[in-house]
Amino acid sequence: MATAKGSKVKLDLSRIPAHIAIIMDGNGRWAKRRFLPRVAGHKQGMQNVKTITKAASRLGVKVLTLYAFSTENWKRPGSEVNYLMRLPVDFFNDFMPDLIKENVKVEVMGELTDLPEPTRQASEKAMADTANNTGMILNFALNYGGRDELVHAAQKLAKQVQEGTLKPEEIDDSRFSSALMTGFLGPMADPDLLIRTSGELRISNFLLWQIAYSELVFVDDYWPDFSPAALESAIADYQARDRRFGGL
Ligand SMILES: CCc1cc(N2CCCCCC2)n2ncc(-c3ccc(F)cc3)c2n1
């Protein structure tokens, strides 16, 4: 078994999960514990996105989906939302050369039309500038909600039936998966491994259809403290499980 260099755990590099999704939670509590403002946690959290992106890419992960902003996050104080909405701009200003060097392809999924113009433009430019990259897909969920995604998929398919281009009996798992925001990922749309940081044991309206058979790993680290070693440990947990996909 080939193992990751310098790793504390023995990873089978031939069984790295193709698609890892992460709920990056605990940024505000990370700051509070250090008597810093919440936005300091978000800033450190963004730095850690860069660290974990590189670590996942180098381990051979094919898709890394990160829950950056949920449809419910608009309820936060205006000053915090304004700060958060600038992070994608800062991320790409700082990290685009590294993303190009890592051959990472950026995707951003969610209700992007509701975002501030600079946030949406930075996301669209990053997707355009990395469109020809063939390495890991870094897929940000931005202004994303799982129920919102299911409703939009149902509406899309209902419209096709109404237009006469689709029969109701033709709507099956595959057709529904293709109608979701993760449809562009094809056979890799469903995460093999979902990680949530900060000790919370909730799914929080994330990838509700896609995680039907995902392995779930909950870690106590706050997101800013979630290290490449912690990622490898979560992957080792995944590799130690015996996935049955509903079978015996
Ligand atoms: C819009 C809210 C938000 C918050 C945020 N945080 C704060 C909370 C979560 C922890 C990570 C740091 N990050 N980190 C990267 C992005 C990002 C999103 C899209 C994109 F195309 C490029 C980068 C980000 N976006």
The ligand as an SDF file (V2000), in Angstrom:
LIG
                    3D

 25 28  0  0  0  0  0  0  0  0999 V2000
  -18.8830   34.2000    0.1360 C   0  0  0  0  0  0  0  0  0  0  0  0
  -18.5540   33.6710    1.4720 C   0  0  0  0  0  0  0  0  0  0  0  0
  -17.2150   33.0300    1.5920 C   0  0  0  0  0  0  0  0  0  0  0  0
  -16.6940   32.8030    2.8600 C   0  0  0  0  0  0  0  0  0  0  0  0
  -15.4480   32.2170    2.9740 C   0  0  0  0  0  0  0  0  0  0  0  0
  -14.9630   31.9620    4.2300 N   0  0  0  0  0  0  0  0  0  0  0  0
  -15.7590   32.2310    5.4070 C   0  0  0  0  0  0  0  0  0  0  0  0
  -16.6050   31.1380    5.8780 C   0  0  0  0  0  0  0  0  0  0  0  0
  -16.2200   29.7690    5.5270 C   0  0  0  0  0  0  0  0  0  0  0  0
  -14.8050   29.4060    5.7620 C   0  0  0  0  0  0  0  0  0  0  0  0
  -13.9260   29.7820    4.6030 C   0  0  0  0  0  0  0  0  0  0  0  0
  -13.7140   31.2620    4.4990 C   0  0  0  0  0  0  0  0  0  0  0  0
  -14.7660   31.9060    1.8420 N   0  0  0  0  0  0  0  0  0  0  0  0
  -13.5540   31.3180    1.6720 N   0  0  0  0  0  0  0  0  0  0  0  0
  -13.3600   31.1650    0.3460 C   0  0  0  0  0  0  0  0  0  0  0  0
  -14.4590   31.6610   -0.3360 C   0  0  0  0  0  0  0  0  0  0  0  0
  -14.6940   31.6640   -1.7720 C   0  0  0  0  0  0  0  0  0  0  0  0
  -15.9960   31.5220   -2.2490 C   0  0  0  0  0  0  0  0  0  0  0  0
  -16.2230   31.4900   -3.6030 C   0  0  0  0  0  0  0  0  0  0  0  0
  -15.1570   31.5870   -4.4650 C   0  0  0  0  0  0  0  0  0  0  0  0
  -15.3980   31.5270   -5.7940 F   0  0  0  0  0  0  0  0  0  0  0  0
  -13.8570   31.7320   -4.0000 C   0  0  0  0  0  0  0  0  0  0  0  0
  -13.6240   31.7740   -2.6480 C   0  0  0  0  0  0  0  0  0  0  0  0
  -15.3430   32.1340    0.6250 C   0  0  0  0  0  0  0  0  0  0  0  0
  -16.5540   32.6920    0.4640 N   0  0  0  0  0  0  0  0  0  0  0  0
  1  2  1  0
  2  3  1  0
  3  4  1  0
  3 25  2  0
  4  5  2  0
  5  6  1  0
  5 13  1  0
  6  7  1  0
  6 12  1  0
  7  8  1  0
  8  9  1  0
  9 10  1  0
 10 11  1  0
 11 12  1  0
 13 14  1  0
 13 24  1  0
 14 15  2  0
 15 16  1  0
 16 17  1  0
 16 24  2  0
 17 18  1  0
 17 23  2  0
 18 19  2  0
 19 20  1  0
 20 21  1  0
 20 22  2  0
 22 23  1  0
 24 25  1  0
M  END
$$$$
